[in-house]
Amino acid sequence: MAEPTNIKPPFETIQLNDMIIVADLSGTEIRQLREAGNIMPLETIIQRVQAEYPGRIIEIELEEENNNYIYELELVDDDSMVWAIEVDAATGRILQREQDD
């Protein structure tokens, strides 16, 4: 899968299997936030979301909103519907789930 052309620095992009991961922060900043306990590991977030909403994750974004970090995951369910799921990166609590266009 090619890297998206509409995403420009300072975003950090990582391709993991069939997923694209985009963050407003550098890999170093993300690691520091995780080590300080300010955000949960991405693996934990993925497990929590897929336990409640099974499907194939196709994109993950990490954003800072009002000094809070939010993971937004896009996934495709068994009915080929695309969903956007927002998760509090510090607690793993699912904040919102909506069908994506």
N, C-alpha and C positions, 0 to 999 in steps of 0.2 A: 504494500500500500504506500503510495507516495505521500510525502509530507504536504499538508494543506498549504496552498499558496497565499491564502488570505490572512494568515497569522504571521505577524512580524514581531521582532524583538521589541520590548523586553520580555516577551513571553518565553517560557521554557516549554518546549514540546518534546515528548518522548513517545515512541511507538512501542507498544507492548502487545505482542501477538496481533490480534485484529483490532485493538483499541488504540485510540489516540488520546494522549494525556496532555492537557494544556494547563499551565499555571502562570499567574501573574508574577510569580516569584522564581528565583533561581533555585537550582537543585540544592545548593548550599543553604539557602534560607529555609527551604522546606525541611531539610534535615535538622537544622537548628530548632525550628518550631516543634518538630516531632520529638527531639531529644529533651526539650524543655517541657513537654507534656501539653503544649498549646494546641496541637492537632493529633488526631489518632493516625496510626499507620494506614496507608491506603488499602492494604490487604484486609484489615479489619473492617473498614468501611464497605468494601466490596462484599465481604461475607455477610455483613448485616443486611445490606440492601438485597442481595440475592436470596437470602433466607425468607424475606418478606415478599419480594417481587422477583420471581425467577425470570430469566431471560438472558440474552447475549448483550453484554455491555459493549457499546461501540465508541463511546467517547466519555472522557472524564475531564472536568475542569475544576481547578482550585482557585477560588477568588476570595479577596478580602472585601468585606462589606461592613462599614462602620466598626472597624476594629474586631470584627468576627470573621472567621474563616469558614467558607462554605464550599463543600464539594457538590458539583452538579454532575450527575451521571445520566447519560442517555443510554437506554437499552431497548432492545427489540424483544417483544414477548412472543409466545408461541403462536399468536394470531397475526404476527407481522405488524403489530402496532408499535409505534415508537413512543417512549415515555421519557420525560425529563423528571428526575428525582433530585431534590435538593436535600443535602444532609449537613447538619452542623458538624464541622470538622473536629471540634473539641470534644463533643459528647457522643457523636454517632447517631444522634436523634434525627429521624426523618422529618423534615420540616414541611415539604410539599411534594406532591406527585401530580403531574398533569400530562395529558396526551400532547405530544409534540407534533408540530406540523410537518 
